Amino acid sequence: MTEREYSFRFAERCLYEYQENVARLATLRQKLAALDASTSAHVQSFEPGHAASHGDPVAIRVLKRESLEEEISRLSRRTEPITRLMADLEAPYVLEGSPKYEMAKVARLYYFGKSGKGQTADKMSVSRSSLYRRRKELIRMTIFYLGL
């Protein structure tokens, strides 16, 4: 697979998985907040100079926190650019019928709404070739926003 194909497939996967990733991100942030809340109560009982081991509750909490932060960071790199892209495509200055307006419809119907290509083309009242063209433009713009 070439770098160009990889970028295209990665960007499309980010669009397909956007809503699930946003939900997972919210769940992970809640877990991190709960871990932080429970950590503050246990930190008071920590003894300085105590060697941290894998059975040590503080060390376990630190490892859990690092794992959660790493996963949050990974998902944020996939969702935040898509959020910015959608904000740009759905901005108040975007005119109905413009390419950006059409790309936003493709994103909402095809990627987020999980409609098929035929259903999306029918709902948008466009031909399949127009749908493919808008989809390709959307993916290119997504690649740009992802920084690939």
Secondary structure by P-SEA (a helix, b strand, c coil): ccaaaaaaaaaaaaaaaaaaaaaaaaaaaaaaaaaaaaaaaaaaacccccccccccaaaaaaaaaaaaaaaaaaaaaacaaaaaaaaaaaccccccccaaaaaaaaaaccccccccaaaaaaaacccaaaaaaaaaaaaaaaaaaacc
